[in-house]
Amino acid sequence: MSHARRLDGAGTREQVVLISARVTSFTAVCVECADIDQAEGYAGATFAGRLELDLRHGTFLCRRGHSVRVERVPADTDVAAA
């Protein structure tokens, strides 16, 4: 599950991707890139990453250098509901 929220009037967004407690590898969509690549859809806006099980969160950069925070939800939380 992914969230993006606008932080200021300059168009800066905080992007947060939530992953399940036992997931280590993920593919996510960068919302900033998706906005740029509207004609191409999400194909050009996806990126892959890996968050080791001993880490609760990390910050990743998409192909264009946009910052995306990845957070691991607790094992007893449904990612879709978080």
N, C-alpha and C positions, 0 to 999 in steps of 0.2 A: 504494500500500500504506500502511496506517495502523497505528500502534502507540499504545497508551495504557497507561501503567503508573502504579500508585498510588505516590505519593511519601511520604505520611504517613498517620497514622490519622484525620486530619480529612476524608479523602475527596478531597484534592487530587490531580489526575492531571497527568502530563506527557503531552501528546498530540503525536505526531510523525507527519507524513505524508511519505512518500518519493515523489519524482517522478523520472522519467527525465531524462537529461542534456539533452535537446533540447526538453522540454516547458516551455511558458511559462504556459499557462492550465490550471487544474485545478478540479475539483469534489470536495469531500471531505465526510466525515461527522464531525461533532463528537460524540464518544462521550458527553460530559456531557449534551448535548441529547438524544441518542438514549435515554439512561437516563431522562430526564425525560419524553420523548414516546413511551414504549413502546407506547401504544395507537395512535399515528399511524404508527409505523415510522420509517424513515429520511427520509421526505419532509420533515418539519419540522426535521430535524437537519443538512441539507446546507448548504454554503456554497461560494461560488466565489471564486477568487483568481487572481492573476497574479504570477509570479516571473520577472523579466527574466533573460535568459540570462547576463548578467555577474554575477549573484548566486548564491552557492552555497546560501544558506539565508535564511529570513525568518520572522517571527512574524506571524501573522494572528489576527484575532478573529472568532469566529462571530457570528451575529445576536444572541446573548444575552451576548456579551462574554467567552466562554471563549477562552483563549489556545491556539493550535495552531501548533506549529513545523513549517515545511515545509523539507525538505532535498532537495537535488538529489544523486542518486547519480552516481558517475563513469560515463562513457560505456561503459566495458567491463564494467559490473556489471549484472546482470539485476535489475530492481526487485523482481520476485516472489521472488527468492532472497535479497534484502538484508534 
